[in-house]
Amino acid sequence: MILNILFARGLMRRMTETSIQPALKSVRRALLDADVNLDVADALIDGVRRRSLGREVIKGVTAEQQFVKAMYDELLDMMGGGAPPVGGNDDGATGTTKANPASLGSSSSPAATLAYRGPNGPAVILLAGLQGAGKTTAAGKLALYLKEREIDPIAVSLMSDDERSNTLASRMPRRNRRVLLCAADVYRPAAIEQLEILGRSIDVDVFSMGTDADPADIARLAVDKARDGGYDTVVVDTAGRQVVDEELMEELRRVKKAVRPDETLLVVDAMTGQAAASLTAAFDSAVGITGAILTKLDGDSRGGAAVSIRGVSGKPIKFVGVGERTQDLEPFYPDRMASRILGMGDVISLVEKASMEVSDADAARMQEKMAKAEFDFDDFMTQSRLVSSMGSMAGVAKMLPGLGNMIDNSQLSMVEKRIKRSEAMICSMTKKERANPDLLLMDRSARSRVMRITKGSGLSFEDGVAFMSEFQKMRTMISRMSKQAGMGGPEGAAAEEMVPALAGGGGNRNARRAAKKKGKKGGGGGGMGFGAR
């Protein structure tokens, strides 16, 4: 994480050539480790040096913080952050998005949008790239995005400034295109079948003519069908090669000449690192592209491809693939990517992911339950499934400021296993036990209930005790948060006590004895031990 490098270096109170040189050297090494193109890394370092030297440190911030701001601004410019915002704010003179030093990454404008013709005929989007980059999957993801999630800039422009600034991108008005997928990859085995399966899963029509037809004819007839059938967008999936060769480029030129696409997007694997930049430049030189889709960004890549593509080819990244599911395609936000590269997380994207999975009514209902401290096992299951629906635990952790590089994959894997064990125990509970956690925390029958639940879920009794203790701690935390937020909640020790682990075979008797020693009533339910009522 670049922030750790900067603060470990300990910049001086003033930013001079001498004081920032060690930090620049360390940052350059970190960029190269992230597989950023060498020329791009050097250009970025020179830009940061120009932004830093000769500037007085702003009152109220440290030299380190101002240096991070210079890094952020340079990364933003390098990745195309100067694009006019969609429903956001710009300075009106240069069209560059203003970066707020107090809240980096607060902009809600993607780097670029896709062409849209409306009633003037279908917009044609041509996908190109090498084999294995994920073109066919990206075609399905893009079709679903255009069908359900693309923001309508005309409707957004009619909103008031307050509405635009206070509305998440996931709550903005949608354009809801009618999309036709075109299967023009006639070489890769099962490529057409794969696209047809994707089309059925997202309820999008697929045009295909088998493997014997010419790709240019397939694309041209698909556009004719779209025009006659009232479709407003055609996404053409083309064939790829293992390497860039003239045969591939010539076929792409013929397809492009046949359909005259409004957008030609290169699908690039983020795992290729700085090679993605030279690949983009090669395709742009041969066939001309309007942008790129960066796939597999949820892997081990550290943003090197994202920084390199725009810096070398000058073409914007328009979308990024952040998971294996069909809905895991997002517009590329340069400011958010800059925040991730700097290790500051991406809270805005995390909130938008959550808002897409939870309706306003569900959120209000959960808030009401938290206010009354009525969090039960059904709520726990709902929350854990919400996190799972947002993608992998590693992907969520990357969005949390400072957490992405503090926890390794093995630790995240252990967390996911513990969540699955907890869900297995909850599935072994009765409806009454799920809705009333006190039956498993304070009732006389708690021990026998937990033994039955753990046996039913194939786990040990100790696993059950540990989960009950963790659940009670969670309820206590929610209760305290509710009180601090002024939402009320139950008073007294009942909301604060933790569940003690059972000692040996004593169970409820040990808990009652411990309660008596504290001056509480023993048998009538005053002790808050595990099964102490």
Protein Blocks (a to p, Z undefined) as FASTA:
>chain_A
ZZlmmmmnopafbdcfklmmmmmmmmmmmmmmnopafklmmmmmmmmmmmmgopacdehi
afklmmmmmmmmmmmmmnopapccehiacehlnopacddfklghkaccdfbdcddekjno
paddddeddehilmmmmmmmmmmmmmmmpccfklmmmpcfklmmmpcfklgccfkiaddd
ddfbfkbghklmmmmmmmmmnopacddebjkbcfklmmmmmmmmmmmnopabdcdddddd
fbdcfklmmmmmmmmmmnopabdcddddfklmmmlmmmmmmmmmmnopabdcdehklmmb
ehlmmmmmmmmnopacfbdcfbjbfklcccddfklmmmmmnonajfklmmmmmmmmpcfk
lmmmmmmmmmnopacfklmmmmmmmmmmnocfklmmmmpghklmmpcfklmmmmmmmmmm
mmmmmmmpcfklmmmmmlmmmpmklmmmmmmmmmmnopafklmmmmmmmmmmmmmmmmmm
mmmnongpaedjklmpccdddehjlmmmmmmmmmmmnopafknopaccehiZZ
